[in-house]
Amino acid sequence: MRQFYRHRLPHWQPPGAVIFLTYRLFGSLPAQVLANLTQEKEHLSKEQPRNSESRRDRALRHSKRLFALTDDALDAALAEQRWLERSEIADLILENLFHHAGQLFRLWAFVVMSNHIHVLIEPLSLGDRRKSEPGDDDFVALAQITHSLKSYTAKRANILLNREGAFWQEESFDHWVRNEKEFARILAYIENNPVKAGLVDSPEKWRWSSAAFERGDDGVCVNRRRI
């Protein structure tokens, strides 16, 4: 059964789908950037539908456009909130990711940037403990995963930074991967993010990326650095 939950935006989680998840620091986008994104969203909503484009495909295209603009702005690191560039905070994020990997999800790829994180994960099945319909396994809900990734790290990071208040932006971006071609494209996008941002000249040189870690025989990230 497809899992659904609503926060500020609707999120759909098809059973067993691999999910591209992005979450960012609170206040990591300046007001002008947010205003520009709102303006672009309004512009897209008034755009005439393309020939033979379904409503779902149109929504997906708009979502990708807004995500690309957001990610470019985050890479530019225009706001002061860049706490993830501190090694002790980035290490905390990786420790938390690998702690939940194998318990809540399979971890296919990740990167920790100065103000945001990309992960490619596959929620694990709950097995036979609960069945909503005969033959349909339940999977760990995306809401549970995002809470597990944000809650502990927010508390620990605030302690390390000697600060109080919101650490993560409440809303996250998620997109479920449709096929193997898209999986490969998103994995490459994630690991190439530090190169795109001009931080390193090759993905494996970024210490806080899956490109710098080994993989198991099944391709899942292993908590063991290559370098």
C-alpha positions in Angstrom: 0.0 0.0 0.0 1.4 3.5 -0.9 2.2 5.4 2.3 1.1 9.0 2.5 1.6 11.8 5.0 1.0 15.5 4.9 3.0 18.3 6.4 3.4 21.5 4.4 3.6 19.6 1.2 2.2 16.2 0.3 4.6 13.2 0.2 4.0 9.9 -1.4 6.1 6.8 -0.7 5.5 3.9 -3.0 6.3 0.6 -1.3 10.0 -0.3 -1.7 10.8 2.8 -3.7 14.3 4.3 -3.5 14.1 7.9 -2.4 16.2 11.0 -3.1 16.0 13.1 0.1 17.4 16.6 0.7 17.2 18.5 3.9 18.9 21.8 4.8 19.8 24.0 7.7 17.2 26.4 9.2 17.6 29.8 7.6 20.0 28.6 4.9 18.2 30.5 2.1 18.2 34.3 2.3 14.8 36.1 2.1 15.5 37.3 -1.5 16.2 33.7 -2.7 12.9 32.6 -1.1 11.1 35.5 -2.8 12.6 34.5 -6.1 11.6 30.9 -5.7 8.0 32.0 -4.8 8.0 34.1 -7.9 9.2 31.3 -10.1 6.6 28.9 -8.6 3.8 31.4 -9.5 5.2 31.8 -13.0 5.2 28.0 -13.5 1.7 27.7 -12.2 0.5 30.1 -15.0 2.5 28.3 -17.7 0.5 26.7 -20.5 0.6 22.9 -20.4 2.9 21.3 -22.9 1.6 19.0 -25.6 0.9 15.5 -24.4 2.1 16.3 -20.9 0.0 14.8 -18.1 -0.8 16.8 -15.0 1.5 14.5 -13.0 4.4 15.0 -15.5 3.9 18.7 -15.4 4.0 18.8 -11.6 7.2 16.7 -11.6 8.8 19.0 -14.1 8.0 22.0 -12.0 9.3 20.3 -8.9 12.6 19.5 -10.6 12.9 23.1 -11.8 12.3 24.5 -8.3 14.7 22.0 -6.7 17.4 22.9 -9.2 17.1 26.6 -8.3 17.1 25.8 -4.6 20.1 23.5 -4.8 22.1 26.1 -6.8 21.3 28.7 -4.2 22.4 26.4 -1.4 25.6 25.6 -3.2 26.3 29.3 -3.3 26.1 29.4 0.5 24.7 32.9 0.6 23.4 32.7 4.2 25.5 32.7 7.3 24.1 29.3 8.4 26.9 26.9 7.2 27.3 24.8 10.3 27.8 21.6 8.4 31.2 22.8 7.1 32.6 22.3 10.5 34.2 18.8 10.6 32.7 17.8 14.0 29.2 18.6 12.8 29.7 16.8 9.4 31.1 13.8 11.2 28.1 13.8 13.5 25.8 13.7 10.5 27.7 10.7 9.0 27.7 8.9 12.3 23.9 9.3 12.4 23.4 8.2 8.8 25.4 5.0 9.3 23.7 4.3 12.6 20.3 4.1 10.9 21.6 2.4 7.7 20.6 -1.2 7.9 18.0 -0.5 10.5 15.6 2.0 8.8 17.0 2.1 5.2 19.6 1.0 2.8 22.1 3.8 2.2 23.0 4.1 -1.5 24.6 7.5 -1.6 25.1 10.7 0.4 26.9 14.0 0.6 27.1 16.6 3.4 27.5 20.1 2.1 28.0 23.3 4.2 24.3 23.9 4.6 22.4 20.9 3.2 22.5 17.1 2.8 21.5 14.8 -0.1 20.9 11.1 0.5 19.7 8.3 -1.7 18.0 5.7 0.5 15.7 2.7 0.3 13.4 2.3 3.2 13.5 -1.2 4.7 10.5 -3.6 4.8 8.9 -4.2 8.1 8.5 -7.8 7.1 5.5 -9.8 8.3 4.9 -7.8 11.4 2.1 -5.8 9.8 0.2 -6.2 6.6 -2.2 -3.6 5.3 -3.3 -5.9 2.5 -2.6 -9.5 1.8 0.8 -9.8 0.2 1.7 -6.1 0.7 4.6 -5.6 3.1 4.8 -2.3 5.0 8.0 -0.3 4.8 9.6 2.2 7.2 7.8 5.5 6.6 9.7 8.4 5.2 8.4 10.6 8.1 10.1 8.2 10.6 13.3 8.3 8.6 13.4 12.1 8.4 12.7 12.4 12.1 15.5 10.0 12.9 17.9 11.9 10.8 17.0 15.3 12.1 16.0 15.1 15.7 19.2 13.6 17.3 21.6 15.5 15.1 19.8 18.8 15.8 20.2 18.4 19.6 23.8 17.2 19.4 24.8 19.9 16.9 23.3 22.7 19.0 25.3 21.4 22.0 28.5 21.3 20.0 27.8 24.8 18.6 26.7 26.2 22.0 23.5 27.5 20.5 19.7 27.1 20.9 16.8 27.1 18.5 15.9 25.4 15.2 18.8 23.6 13.5 17.1 22.0 10.5 14.5 23.6 8.2 11.3 21.8 8.9 10.4 21.0 5.3 12.5 18.5 3.2 12.5 17.7 -0.4 11.9 14.1 -1.5 11.6 12.4 -4.8 11.1 8.6 -5.4 13.3 7.1 -8.1 11.4 5.8 -11.1 13.9 3.5 -12.7 17.6 2.3 -12.8 18.6 5.1 -15.2 17.3 7.8 -12.9 18.9 6.0 -9.9 22.3 6.2 -11.6 21.8 9.9 -12.6 20.8 10.9 -9.1 23.6 9.0 -7.4 26.1 10.7 -9.7 24.4 14.1 -9.0 24.8 13.6 -5.3 28.4 12.6 -5.4 29.3 15.3 -7.9 27.8 18.1 -5.8 31.1 19.1 -4.1 32.7 19.3 -7.6 29.8 21.3 -8.9 30.2 23.7 -6.0 33.9 24.1 -6.7 35.0 22.5 -3.4 37.1 19.7 -4.9 38.1 18.5 -8.4 36.9 14.9 -8.1 34.0 13.4 -6.0 36.2 11.0 -4.0 38.2 13.8 -2.6 35.2 15.1 -0.6 35.5 13.5 2.8 31.8 13.7 3.6 30.5 11.9 0.5 29.7 8.3 -0.3 32.3 8.6 -3.1 34.9 8.6 -0.4 33.5 5.4 1.2 33.6 1.7 0.2 30.6 -0.2 -1.0 29.5 -3.7 -0.2 28.9 -6.4 -2.8 25.3 -5.2 -3.1 26.4 -1.6 -3.8 25.3 -0.3 -0.4 27.6 2.2 1.3 29.9 0.7 4.0 31.1 2.7 7.0 34.7 2.4 5.9 36.5 5.2 4.1 38.4 4.6 0.9 40.9 7.3 1.6 
